[in-house]
Amino acid sequence: MEIELQTGRKVQIEAFNMSKTYGGLLVGKPFEAMNDSIIGLVSYSKDWGNRKALLNKEDMYASKNVLKPIIYSVWLTSDVVPQESKINDSSTIVLLWFGEDPKGKSINDIIKQEIFNFDWDEHAENIQF
């Protein structure tokens, strides 16, 4: 699947995952220390390899002391980020964010809404196969 960013850069979706933020919470209400722990543990599938990852920490909360209900992660690739070095084959990054329940949205729409304005050249890293 491919998404075009606002800059015109086309990125490929290599993998996508979503999980419930409070999936393991059986009783009680979220509190600050719990949220800090959850935020500190947010990660992506190790099946994706060792990749640069960026957690969007803006707009994480649905209300006071309650994080948004879903943790999303997406592994993206694209053409090389312009640099002096020409030995790179591609560029990549894993993006993670807290979001609302998808409520029937397609995976493509969920990802596009989050990454449309993403500054790829600033944050992605070049890789060599």
C-alpha positions as CSV (number, residue, x, y, z in Angstrom):
1,M,0.0,0.0,0.0
2,E,1.3,3.5,-0.8
3,I,0.4,6.9,0.7
4,E,1.4,10.3,-0.7
5,L,2.5,12.8,1.9
6,Q,1.7,16.5,1.6
7,T,5.2,17.1,0.1
8,G,4.4,14.7,-2.7
9,R,6.8,12.0,-1.4
10,K,5.3,8.5,-1.7
11,V,5.8,6.1,1.1
12,Q,5.1,2.4,1.3
13,I,3.4,0.7,4.2
14,E,5.5,-2.3,5.1
15,A,3.6,-3.3,8.3
16,F,0.9,-1.9,10.6
17,N,-0.2,-2.8,14.1
18,M,-2.8,-1.5,16.6
19,S,-3.4,-2.5,20.2
20,K,-5.5,-1.3,23.1
21,T,-3.8,1.2,25.3
22,Y,-5.3,-0.2,28.5
23,G,-5.6,-3.8,27.3
24,G,-4.2,-5.2,30.4
25,L,-6.1,-3.0,32.9
26,L,-8.6,-5.2,34.6
27,V,-9.8,-2.9,37.4
28,G,-9.3,0.7,38.4
29,K,-8.8,3.9,36.5
30,P,-5.7,5.1,34.7
31,F,-3.4,7.5,36.6
32,E,-0.3,9.5,35.8
33,A,2.3,6.9,36.8
34,M,0.5,4.2,34.9
35,N,0.3,6.4,31.8
36,D,4.0,7.2,32.1
37,S,4.8,3.5,32.2
38,I,2.6,2.8,29.2
39,I,4.2,5.6,27.2
40,G,7.7,4.4,28.2
41,L,6.9,0.9,27.0
42,V,5.3,1.8,23.6
43,S,7.2,-0.1,21.0
44,Y,6.8,-1.9,17.7
45,S,7.0,-5.5,16.7
46,K,10.5,-6.8,16.9
47,D,9.7,-8.9,13.8
48,W,10.2,-5.6,11.9
49,G,13.9,-5.5,12.8
50,N,15.9,-2.8,14.5
51,R,14.6,0.5,13.0
52,K,14.5,4.1,13.9
53,A,11.2,4.8,15.7
54,L,9.4,8.0,16.5
55,L,6.6,8.3,19.0
56,N,4.2,11.3,18.4
57,K,3.8,12.7,21.9
58,E,1.4,15.4,20.8
59,D,-2.3,14.9,21.5
60,M,-1.9,11.6,23.3
61,Y,-4.7,12.2,25.9
62,A,-8.5,11.6,25.4
63,S,-9.1,13.4,28.7
64,K,-7.3,14.2,31.9
65,N,-5.2,11.2,32.9
66,V,-6.7,9.0,30.2
67,L,-4.6,8.2,27.1
68,K,-6.3,7.7,23.8
69,P,-7.6,4.1,23.5
70,I,-5.5,2.7,20.7
71,I,-1.7,2.6,20.2
72,Y,-0.9,2.5,16.5
73,S,2.5,1.6,14.9
74,V,3.4,1.7,11.2
75,W,6.7,0.8,9.4
76,L,7.2,2.9,6.3
77,T,9.8,3.0,3.5
78,S,10.4,5.4,0.7
79,D,13.1,6.6,-1.7
80,V,16.4,7.8,-0.2
81,V,16.4,11.0,1.8
82,P,18.7,13.4,-0.1
83,Q,22.2,13.4,1.4
84,E,25.7,13.7,0.1
85,S,26.2,10.0,0.4
86,K,24.9,8.0,-2.5
87,I,25.4,4.5,-1.1
88,N,21.9,4.2,0.4
89,D,19.1,2.2,-1.2
90,S,16.0,3.4,0.6
91,S,14.8,5.3,3.7
92,T,12.6,4.0,6.5
93,I,11.0,4.9,9.9
94,V,8.6,3.4,12.3
95,L,6.0,5.8,13.6
96,L,3.9,5.3,16.7
97,W,1.0,7.3,18.1
98,F,-2.0,7.2,20.4
99,G,-5.3,7.5,18.6
100,E,-9.0,7.1,18.7
101,D,-10.9,3.9,17.9
102,P,-10.8,3.5,14.1
103,K,-14.6,3.0,13.9
104,G,-14.7,1.5,10.4
105,K,-11.9,3.5,8.9
106,S,-9.6,1.7,6.5
107,I,-5.9,1.1,7.5
108,N,-4.9,3.4,4.7
109,D,-7.1,6.2,6.1
110,I,-5.9,5.7,9.7
111,I,-2.3,6.0,8.6
112,K,-2.8,8.8,6.1
113,Q,-4.5,11.0,8.7
114,E,-1.5,10.6,11.0
115,I,1.4,10.9,8.6
116,F,0.1,13.3,5.8
117,N,2.1,16.3,7.2
118,F,5.0,14.2,8.5
119,D,8.5,15.6,7.6
120,W,10.1,12.6,6.0
121,D,13.4,14.2,5.1
122,E,13.8,15.5,8.7
123,H,13.1,12.2,10.5
124,A,13.5,9.1,8.3
125,E,16.9,7.3,8.0
126,N,18.6,6.0,4.9
127,I,19.4,2.3,4.9
128,Q,21.4,0.0,2.7
129,F,20.2,-3.4,1.7
